[in-house]
Amino acid sequence: VKHYSNKEKFDFLNSIKSGDIEDPLIARQHSILYRSFLAEQMDPEIIDRLVALEAEVTQEYNNFRSELRGEAKTENEIQNILRTSTDCELRKDAWEASKKIGSRVADRVLEMIRTRNEIARQQGFDNYYSKSMQLDELDEVRVFELFDELIELSNPLWHDWKSKFDI
C-alpha cells in the first residue's frame, strides 16, 4: 500500500497523458498504474491507522467464539447448527450468538468507514464506495440499473416458485 502512496511516483504518472501514449498496451498499463496510485494517495499515518484497524477487526473475527447456551462455539459449529438442526429455537439462538461480534468491532469499522470516506472526498469522489467503483472502471449507475433489471426479470419467477410453498 505504501508503495502506491508515493506522491512523487503518482505525480510522475499524472504528468503523462494517456492520450499521448501510442502503444495501447502501454496506455493500459499506465491507466492501471495511475488508478492504483490514485487509490492510495493519503498520508502514511492514515495508511498505518487503516491497516491497524483492519488487522484488529480481522483478528477479532478470527478469534471470536459465539457463546451458545453457555458454550463457546466456532464459526463452523454455528454454521453446522444453522444448516442441519431441526430445532428452531437452537437455530435462532445460534444465529443471534453469531451476530454478537458486531458490537465488538462496530466502533473500529465505523472509524474505517469515516476515514475512507473522508479520504475519498478529499480526492474528489462522493465517498469510498463511489471511488472504488470508478477506480475499478465500473459505472455505478449502470451497475445499479443491471441489478434493477435482474430484480424485474427474476421477481415473477421467484414469486411463482415461492407460491408453491406458501400456505
C-alpha positions in Angstrom: 0.0 0.0 0.0 2.7 2.5 0.9 4.4 1.9 -2.4 1.3 3.2 -4.2 1.0 6.1 -1.8 4.3 7.6 -3.0 3.4 11.2 -4.1 6.4 11.6 -6.4 5.7 8.5 -8.4 2.0 9.4 -8.5 2.9 12.9 -9.8 5.1 11.4 -12.5 2.2 9.1 -13.6 -0.1 12.1 -13.5 2.2 14.1 -15.7 1.9 11.5 -18.5 -1.3 11.9 -20.5 -2.6 8.5 -21.6 -3.7 10.1 -24.9 0.0 10.7 -25.7 0.9 7.0 -25.4 0.7 5.3 -28.8 1.0 1.7 -27.8 -2.4 0.6 -26.4 -0.8 -2.0 -24.1 1.4 0.7 -22.5 -1.5 3.0 -22.3 -3.5 0.3 -20.5 -0.6 -0.3 -18.1 -0.4 3.4 -17.4 -4.1 3.6 -16.7 -3.9 0.6 -14.3 -0.9 2.1 -12.5 -2.4 5.5 -12.3 -5.6 4.2 -10.7 -3.6 2.0 -8.3 -1.6 5.0 -7.2 -4.6 7.3 -7.0 -6.4 4.9 -4.7 -3.7 5.1 -2.1 -2.9 8.8 -2.2 -3.1 9.6 1.6 -0.8 10.4 4.5 1.3 7.4 5.7 -0.1 7.9 9.2 -3.6 7.3 7.8 -2.5 4.2 5.9 -0.9 2.9 9.1 -4.1 3.6 11.1 -6.3 1.9 8.5 -4.0 -1.1 8.3 -4.0 -1.4 12.1 -7.8 -1.1 12.2 -8.2 -3.8 9.5 -5.8 -6.1 11.3 -7.6 -5.6 14.7 -11.0 -6.3 13.1 -9.7 -9.4 11.3 -8.1 -10.7 14.4 -11.3 -10.1 16.4 -13.3 -12.1 13.8 -10.7 -14.9 13.6 -10.7 -15.3 17.4 -14.4 -14.8 18.0 -16.3 -17.6 19.5 -20.1 -17.4 19.8 -21.5 -18.2 23.1 -24.4 -20.5 22.6 -26.2 -21.7 25.7 -23.2 -21.4 27.9 -20.7 -23.0 25.4 -18.2 -21.3 23.1 -18.8 -22.3 19.5 -16.6 -21.8 16.4 -18.0 -20.3 13.2 -18.0 -23.8 11.7 -20.0 -25.2 14.6 -22.5 -22.3 14.3 -22.9 -22.8 10.6 -23.4 -26.5 11.0 -26.2 -25.9 13.5 -27.8 -23.4 11.2 -27.6 -25.8 8.2 -28.6 -29.1 9.9 -30.5 -28.5 13.1 -34.3 -29.1 13.1 -34.6 -27.3 16.4 -35.9 -23.8 15.5 -35.0 -22.3 18.9 -31.5 -23.6 18.8 -31.0 -22.2 15.2 -32.4 -18.8 16.4 -30.1 -18.8 19.4 -27.1 -19.8 17.2 -27.9 -17.0 14.7 -28.2 -14.4 17.5 -25.0 -15.6 19.2 -23.1 -15.4 15.9 -24.1 -11.7 15.5 -22.6 -10.6 18.8 -19.3 -10.0 17.0 -20.8 -6.8 15.6 -20.8 -4.9 18.8 -17.2 -5.8 19.4 -16.0 -4.4 16.1 -18.5 -1.7 15.4 -16.5 1.3 16.6 -13.4 0.3 14.6 -15.4 -0.5 11.4 -17.2 2.9 11.6 -13.8 4.6 12.1 -12.6 2.9 8.9 -15.7 3.9 7.0 -15.4 7.6 8.2 -11.7 7.7 7.3 -12.1 6.1 3.9 -15.0 8.4 3.0 -13.1 11.5 4.1 -10.1 10.5 2.0 -12.3 9.8 -1.0 -14.0 13.2 -0.6 -10.5 14.9 -0.5 -9.7 13.1 -3.7 -12.9 14.4 -5.4 -15.1 11.4 -5.0 -18.5 11.3 -3.3 -17.5 8.5 -1.0 -15.2 5.5 -0.7 -17.8 3.3 -2.4 -18.0 5.6 -5.5 -14.3 5.9 -5.5 -13.8 2.1 -5.6 -16.4 1.7 -8.4 -14.8 4.4 -10.5 -11.2 3.2 -9.9 -12.3 -0.4 -10.8 -13.8 1.1 -14.1 -17.3 0.3 -13.1 -20.2 2.7 -14.0 -22.1 2.9 -10.7 -25.3 4.0 -12.3 -25.1 1.1 -14.9 -24.4 -1.5 -12.2 -27.5 -0.5 -10.2 -29.5 -0.4 -13.4 -28.4 -4.0 -14.0 -29.4 -5.0 -10.5 -32.8 -3.4 -11.0 -33.2 -5.2 -14.3 -32.3 -8.5 -12.7 -34.9 -8.0 -9.9 -37.5 -7.1 -12.5 -36.8 -10.2 -14.6 -36.4 -12.6 -11.7 -39.3 -11.4 -9.4 -42.1 -13.1 -11.4 -40.2 -16.4 -11.4 -39.4 -16.1 -7.7 -43.0 -15.4 -6.7 -44.3 -18.2 -8.9 -41.8 -20.7 -7.3 -42.4 -19.4 -3.8 -46.2 -19.5 -4.1 -45.9 -23.3 -4.3 -44.5 -23.4 -0.8 -46.6 -20.6 0.9 -49.5 -21.6 2.9 
